[in-house]
Structure formats: structure tokens, C-alpha cells
Amino acid sequence: MKNIILFFLCLPILAHAHVIEYDNGDIYTVAEDEYVFVSKKSELWYKQTYNNGKTVQFKKIAPWTAVDKPPPVVNPNPVGSREWCEAHDLHATGYSFEDQYWYRACDTNNDGEYNICDWYQPTGEVSFTEEEWEDTCNNGEPWDGES
């Protein structure tokens, strides 16, 4: 009797619940046409009465194991970013699609390596990075203001 009263007291609360969070971090969103029943795993049964009125069948209901699809993990180093270009191991598994993309997106000056010449845009201001660009990419000459 206590279980029935507790069930009816919890029914309004459960009717408003839209998300169930599990201990392991999984989440399940309850749809509008779904009901939530709280029971011990071995004690949940479903009663089905057939049309003839005499036959009753009880079926044990297995717990619902479905969870929502986890949100996609955003790659902190998307393909073509400076971090990806620096970290990519060129020809590690032969010539791959990623290698093709590396040549297109990272090696902008077609010298076969990813260095300051590929990612730095000279400004003409005095800085260590500007000086490194001049030494590495412009034969030690200062930037002339053109690409």
C-alpha cells in the first residue's frame, strides 16, 4: 500500500521531469509520450488482458537502457588550424587524405615543410617574429610591403 501511495505522490513530479541524469554521466531525455516508473529491477511487470476477458498475461519489463547520444566533442585542433599543421605527421601511414589536405592548407609556399613562412603575415614592425620571418623566408631582407 505504501508503494502505491508513494507512486501517486511522485506522479506529478515525474510528469514534469524531462531529463534523467545517471550516475555515470549519461543523460536520457523523456519524450512527451513516455512515462517514467521507478521500481526495483526485478519487480516491474506488465499486465495484459486479452479481448476474451478470461486470458491475462504478465510480462516482465526489462529496464530501459537507452541514453541520449552524447554531444559531439569539439576538436580543439581542427584540420587546417595552425596547431593541426604543426602536429600532423606527414606520410606517417603513406600518402593519405590528411596529407593531401596538409599540402593544400598548411604548406602555402610549397616548400614541403610547415614553418613561419606558411603562417606568419609580415607587418613591417620590429619584433623577433618579424626578424625570424625575414631570415627564414625573405633571405634576410626586410618586408617590402607586398605579399
SEKOLLO-718607 format. One line per 5 residues: number of its first residue (from 1); their letters; for each residue x, z negated, y negated of N, C-alpha, C, O. Coordinates in pm, whole numbers, plus 32768, in hexadecimal, padded with zeros to 4 digits. Last residue first. Example, Ala and Ser with C-alpha at 12.3 -4.5 7.8 and 13.67 -1.06 7.14 Angstrom:
2	SA	8505 7D3C 80E1 8557 7D36 806A 850A 7CED 7FFD 853D 7CDC 7F8E; 8527 7CF4 8239 84CE 7CF4 81C2 8528 7CF4 814A 8590 7CB2 814C .
% end
This chain:
147	SEGDW	94A4 93D1 6FDC 9487 93A0 7063 9507 9387 70AE 9503 935E 7122; 9563 9379 6EBA 9514 93D6 6F08 950A 93A2 6F98 955C 9352 6FC5; 960E 92C5 6E47 9583 92C6 6E1A 952C 9329 6E62 94B3 932D 6E49; 9706 92AB 6EB2 96FA 9305 6E40 966B 9312 6E0E 9650 9361 6DB3; 97B4 918B 6F14 9739 91D8 6F1F 9727 922C 6EA1 9737 91F9 6E32 .
142	PEGNN	991C 91A9 6F38 98A2 9167 6F0A 982B 91C6 6F14 983B 9240 6F1A; 99D2 91ED 7068 99A8 9216 6FE2 992A 91CB 6FB8 98D6 91AF 700C; 9A11 91BD 716E 9A4A 9166 7108 9A22 9188 707A 9A4D 9144 701D; 9971 9272 7200 9A03 9286 71F7 9A43 9237 7185 9A9F 9267 7144; 9874 9217 7223 988A 9271 71B3 991F 9285 7198 9947 92A5 7128 .
137	CTDEW	985C 915F 72F6 9807 91D6 72F4 982B 923D 728A 9803 92B1 7296; 9916 908D 72E0 98EF 90C1 7362 98AE 914A 7359 98C7 91A1 73AD; 9940 905B 71CD 99B2 906B 7227 998B 90B0 72A9 99D5 9104 72DB; 9836 904B 716B 9894 90AC 7132 9908 90C7 7192 992E 913A 71A8; 97D6 8F74 7204 9799 8FF9 7212 97F8 9065 71DD 9807 90CE 721C .
132	EEETF	9878 8EA7 71A1 9882 8ECB 722E 9846 8F56 7245 987D 8FA5 7292; 9819 8EA3 709A 98A5 8EC7 70B3 98BA 8EEF 7145 9904 8F4C 7162; 9715 8E4D 70C8 972C 8ECF 7088 97BA 8EFF 70A3 97D0 8F75 70BE; 974A 8D52 7131 9705 8DB5 7184 971B 8E41 714C 9731 8EA0 7197; 97BE 8CD1 7059 980E 8CE6 70D1 97CF 8D51 712B 9816 8DA0 7169 .
127	SVEGT	9776 8D7B 6F22 975A 8D16 6F89 97B2 8D34 7001 97E9 8DA1 700D; 970E 8E08 6DFF 9784 8DD1 6E40 9758 8D65 6EA2 971E 8D00 6E7B; 9628 8F17 6E1B 964A 8E92 6DEC 96C2 8E5E 6E3B 96D7 8E85 6EAE; 95DF 8FFE 6E97 9640 900A 6E2B 9668 8F84 6DF1 96C3 8F7E 6D9E; 953F 9002 6F75 94FE 8FE9 6EF4 955C 8FFF 6E7E 952F 9010 6E0D .
122	PQYWD	9502 9095 70B8 955C 906B 704B 9511 9061 6FC6 94B2 90AB 6FAA; 945F 9019 71C1 9447 9076 7154 949D 904A 70DE 9482 8FE1 70A4; 94AC 8FF8 7318 94C0 8FC9 728F 94A7 9039 722B 94D5 90AA 723E; 948E 9069 7418 9424 9015 73E1 9436 8FF0 734E 93D4 8FCA 730E; 9566 9113 745B 94DE 9137 7481 9473 90E6 7438 9407 911B 741C .
117	CINYE	9650 909F 7408 9631 9125 73D3 95A1 914E 73F1 9568 91A1 73AA; 9669 8FBB 749F 9639 8FAE 7415 9613 9034 73D8 95C0 903A 737D; 9607 9041 75DF 9658 8FED 7589 961E 8FED 74FC 95AE 901B 74E6; 95F4 90BD 7712 959E 9081 76AC 95F2 9021 765B 961F 8FBA 768E; 9678 91FE 7775 967D 916C 776F 9622 913A 7700 9605 9180 76A0 .
112	GDNNT	966D 9310 7763 966E 92D4 77E8 967B 923D 77E9 9687 9202 7854; 9648 938A 7673 96D3 9373 769A 96DE 932C 7721 974D 930D 774E; 9558 93CD 75E8 9581 9416 7661 9615 9405 7683 9658 9464 76AC; 94E7 9338 7524 9552 9393 74FA 9591 93DC 7571 95F6 9420 7560; 942B 9299 75A6 93FC 92F9 7541 9468 935A 7513 9447 93C5 74E0 .
107	DCARY	93E7 9209 76A5 9463 9252 7685 9443 92C1 7621 943F 9337 7644; 92D6 91B2 76B3 9345 9159 768D 93C1 91A4 765E 93FC 9180 75F8; 921B 9275 76F5 91F9 920F 7691 9271 91C1 765F 9272 9192 75ED; 9296 932C 77AD 9240 935B 7740 9231 92F4 76D1 923A 9317 765B; 932C 9290 785F 936D 92FE 7817 931A 932D 77A1 9352 9353 773A .
102	WYQDE	925E 91E9 78BA 92CF 91B0 7873 9315 921C 7822 9337 9207 77AD; 91BD 929B 7945 9189 9261 78CA 91FB 9225 7877 91F9 922C 77FD; 9269 92CE 7A1B 923F 933C 79C4 920D 9306 793E 922D 933B 78D4; 9271 91CF 7A89 92EB 920A 7A51 92CA 927E 79F3 9308 928E 798A; 916C 91B9 7AE1 9199 915F 7A76 921A 9193 7A37 922F 9186 79BE .
97	FSYGT	916E 9272 7BAC 911C 928E 7B37 9144 9234 7AC3 9140 925E 7A4F; 92CA 9286 7C1E 923D 925E 7C27 91F2 9288 7BA9 922C 92BA 7B48; 93CF 92CF 7CDF 9394 92FD 7C62 92FD 92E7 7C69 92B8 932F 7CB2; 9432 919B 7D7E 942F 922C 7D74 93F2 9252 7CEF 93E4 91FD 7C97; 9412 9098 7D2F 93D0 90C3 7DAA 93CC 915C 7DB2 936D 9196 7DE7 .
92	AHLDH	94A9 908D 7C48 94BA 9023 7CAC 947D 904C 7D32 94B1 9027 7D9B; 94B4 9131 7B64 94D1 916B 7BE7 94E8 9102 7C53 9533 911C 7CB1; 94E2 9024 7A87 94D4 90B4 7A96 9504 90E3 7B1F 9572 90BF 7B4A; 9439 8F17 7A5C 94AD 8F3D 7AAB 949D 8FD1 7AD0 9453 8FF5 7B2C; 93CD 8E94 7929 93B6 8EF6 7994 9438 8F1D 79D7 949A 8F40 7995 .
87	AECWE	9405 8DF1 7850 9404 8DB4 78D6 93F8 8E1A 7947 9416 8DF9 79B9; 93F2 8E96 776F 9470 8E50 778B 9476 8E1D 781A 94E1 8E1D 7856; 92EA 8EED 7785 9356 8F4F 7788 93DC 8F0D 77A7 942D 8F45 77F1; 9262 8DF9 7768 9259 8E43 77E6 92CC 8EA6 77F1 9308 8EB3 785C; 92A6 8DB6 7660 92CC 8D5C 76CD 92CA 8DA5 7753 9322 8D92 77A6 .
82	RSGVP	922F 8E8C 75D5 92C0 8E79 75CF 92F0 8E21 7642 9358 8E3D 767E; 9139 8F36 76A0 9161 8ED6 7639 91F9 8EC3 763E 923A 8EE7 76A0; 9105 8FD7 7778 912A 9018 76FB 9151 8FB8 768C 9185 8FE3 7625; 9018 8F08 780A 9070 8F7A 781D 9087 8FBF 7797 9028 8FDE 774F; 9012 8DBA 7782 8FD2 8E36 77AF 9037 8EA9 77B5 909C 8EA9 7770 .
77	NPNVV	9051 8C92 77B7 90AE 8D00 779E 906F 8D83 77CE 9094 8DB6 7838; 8F81 8BF1 77F8 8FC5 8BD6 7779 9029 8C43 7754 9050 8C4F 76E0; 8E52 8C62 786E 8EE2 8C70 7882 8F28 8C56 77FD 8F0E 8C9C 779B; 8D4C 8B8D 78A9 8D86 8BEA 7848 8E1D 8BEB 785C 8E5F 8B83 785A; 8C91 8B85 79C5 8D03 8B47 7982 8D41 8BB0 7926 8D65 8C1E 7951 .
72	PPPKD	8B2F 8B93 79C3 8BB1 8BD3 79D9 8C1E 8B8E 7988 8C08 8B63 7917; 8A77 8A7C 7A42 8A95 8AD9 79D4 8B1F 8B18 79EA 8B79 8AD6 7A1F; 8A01 8A87 7B96 8A4F 8A49 7B2B 8A6C 8AAD 7ABC 8A78 8B25 7AD5; 88B3 8AAE 7BEE 8934 8AEF 7BEB 8986 8AB0 7B7A 8955 8AA5 7B09; 8812 8986 7C63 8820 89F3 7C04 88AC 8A2F 7C0E 890C 89EC 7C32 .
67	VATWP	87E1 8952 7DC3 8808 8924 7D3F 8812 899F 7CE5 881A 8A10 7D14; 8736 88FD 7EF0 875B 895F 7E89 8781 8919 7E07 8748 88B2 7DE3; 86D7 8859 7FB0 8767 8854 7F97 8793 88B3 7F28 8809 88B8 7F07; 85D5 8785 7FF7 85F8 87FE 7FAF 868B 87F7 7F88 86B5 8798 7F46; 85B0 86FC 813F 85CF 86EE 80B0 85F8 8774 8074 8636 87C8 80B5 .
62	AIKKF	84A7 876C 8214 8537 8759 81FB 854F 874A 8166 8507 8786 8115; 838E 86D7 8294 83C3 8728 8226 8456 8705 8212 847B 8691 8201; 82E0 86F6 83BF 8346 86AB 8377 8383 8708 830D 83A7 877A 832B; 8189 871F 83DD 820B 8760 83DA 826B 870A 8388 824A 86DC 831B; 806C 86FB 849E 80CB 86B9 8443 8151 86FF 844E 8184 8717 84BC .
57	QVTKG	7F2B 8780 84B7 7FB8 878E 84D9 800B 8747 846F 7FF4 8756 83F7; 7DF2 8778 8548 7E47 8745 84DD 7ED8 8751 850D 7EF8 872E 857E; 7CBF 87FE 8599 7D4F 8805 85B1 7D9A 87D8 8534 7D84 880B 84C6; 7BBB 87F5 8544 7BE4 879B 85B0 7C7B 8796 85C2 7CB1 8733 85F5; 7B82 88B5 8486 7B64 882A 8467 7B91 87C7 84D1 7B8E 874F 84B8 .
52	NNYTQ	7BBD 89BE 848D 7B58 8990 84ED 7B35 88FC 84D9 7AD5 88CB 8514; 7C8C 89E3 83D2 7C03 8A04 83AC 7B9A 89CF 840E 7B28 89B7 83E6; 7D79 88CD 83E1 7D50 8958 83F6 7CBA 8968 83DD 7C72 8905 83D4; 7E44 880C 8314 7DC6 8811 8361 7D99 88A1 8369 7D94 88E8 8305; 7F7B 8782 8302 7F33 8800 82F4 7EB9 87FE 8350 7EC6 87F0 83C9 .
47	KYWLE	8054 86AC 825E 7FDE 86B4 82B5 7F94 8735 8298 7F74 8754 8225; 81A7 866C 8265 8140 86BE 8227 80CC 86CB 828B 80E1 86F1 82FE; 8285 855A 822A 823A 85B1 8284 81CE 85F9 8234 81A0 85C8 81CD; 83A0 84A1 820D 834B 84FB 81C1 830B 8561 8220 8350 85B2 825E; 845F 83F2 8277 83D3 83CB 8277 8376 8429 822D 8304 8404 8211 .
42	SKKSV	8571 8417 8267 8534 8426 82EB 849D 840E 82EB 8460 8415 8356; 85B4 83EA 8158 85CC 846B 8195 8580 847E 8218 8553 84ED 8235; 84BD 8346 8099 8533 833F 80ED 853D 83C2 8139 84D8 8401 8157; 8450 83E5 7F67 8439 83A7 7FE8 84BE 8398 802F 8523 83D3 8008; 83AA 8475 7E65 841B 8421 7E84 83FB 83D6 7F04 8397 838F 7F0B .
37	FVYED	8356 85B9 7E07 8330 8545 7E57 83AF 84F8 7E79 8412 8532 7EA5; 82EF 8695 7D14 835F 8645 7D43 8328 85CD 7D8D 82D4 8584 7D58; 8276 87E6 7D13 8260 8756 7D0C 82D8 870F 7D45 8320 8745 7D9A; 8263 8919 7C56 829F 88C6 7CBE 827E 8833 7CA6 826C 8808 7C34; 821E 89C0 7B86 81C4 89BB 7BFA 81FC 8968 7C6D 81C9 8972 7CDC .
32	EAVTY	82F2 89AB 7AD0 826D 897B 7AA9 8210 896A 7B21 81BC 8911 7B22; 8422 893A 7B76 83CB 89A1 7B3D 8341 8965 7B20 8320 88F9 7B52; 852F 8872 7B2C 84AF 8877 7B71 8455 88DB 7B2A 8440 88D3 7AB1; 867E 88B1 7B58 8611 88B9 7AF7 858E 88CC 7B43 8580 892A 7B91; 878A 87F3 7BBC 871B 8844 7BEB 86AC 883E 7B84 8682 87D1 7B5C .
27	IDGND	88EA 87D3 7BC6 886F 87C9 7B78 8807 8823 7BB9 8825 8891 7BE8; 8A06 8711 7C32 89AB 8783 7C3E 892B 8768 7BF1 8903 86F5 7BDD; 8A95 8626 7C2B 8A99 867A 7BB5 8A40 86F5 7BBC 8A2F 873A 7B58; 8A71 8577 7CF9 8AE9 85CB 7CFE 8AF2 862C 7C88 8B4F 867D 7C82; 8979 8502 7CC7 89F1 84B2 7CB5 8A70 8508 7CB1 8AD1 84E5 7C6C .
22	YEIVH	88A2 85EC 7C14 88D3 85A9 7C8C 8955 855F 7C6E 8997 857A 7C0A; 8793 8605 7B41 8825 8602 7B46 8850 85B0 7BBE 8828 853C 7BCD; 8686 86D1 7B05 86B8 8666 7B5D 874F 8671 7B61 8786 86DB 7B80; 85A0 871F 7A0A 8628 872F 7A3C 864C 86B6 7A92 8632 8644 7A6B; 84A3 86DD 79C0 84BF 876A 79D3 8548 8781 7A11 8562 87ED 7A48 .
17	AHALI	83A3 85F4 79CD 8430 860D 79EA 8445 86A1 7A06 8400 86DB 7A5A; 8297 85CC 79B7 82DD 85F6 793F 8370 8615 7957 83B3 864A 78FF; 824B 8572 7AAE 820B 85EC 7A7D 8253 8622 7A02 824E 869A 79E8; 82C8 8482 7ACC 8300 84F5 7B11 82C4 8577 7AE0 8303 85E0 7AE9; 821D 83E2 7A35 82A9 83EE 7A0E 82E5 846B 7A4D 832B 84B7 7A0A .
12	PLCLF	812C 83F3 7AC0 8134 8426 7A37 81C5 8439 7A09 81E2 8495 79BD; 8186 8381 7BC0 8158 840B 7BB4 815B 843F 7B24 8189 84AF 7B0F; 81BB 8276 7BD1 822A 82CE 7BAF 81FE 835E 7B95 8249 83AC 7B5B; 80C8 820D 7C1F 8100 81E0 7BA1 8170 823D 7B73 8182 8252 7AFB; 80A8 8288 7D16 804B 82AC 7CAB 807B 827B 7C22 805C 82B9 7BBC .
7	FLIIN	817D 820A 7DA1 8179 829B 7D93 811E 82C4 7D1F 8143 831A 7CCF; 8132 80FF 7D9A 81AC 8128 7D56 81AE 81BE 7D3F 81DA 81ED 7CD6; 8050 8112 7E3D 8042 80E9 7DB0 80BC 8114 7D60 80B0 8147 7CF0; 80CD 815E 7F2D 8068 81B5 7EF0 8056 8193 7E5D 804F 81ED 7E0A; 8176 8086 7F61 81AF 810C 7F4F 814C 8168 7F0A 8173 81B9 7EB6 .
2	KM	80C6 7FB6 7F86 811E 7FB1 7F13 8158 803B 7EF6 8169 8062 7E82; 8053 8000 8078 8000 8000 8000 8057 8000 7F82 8036 8042 7F1F .
% end
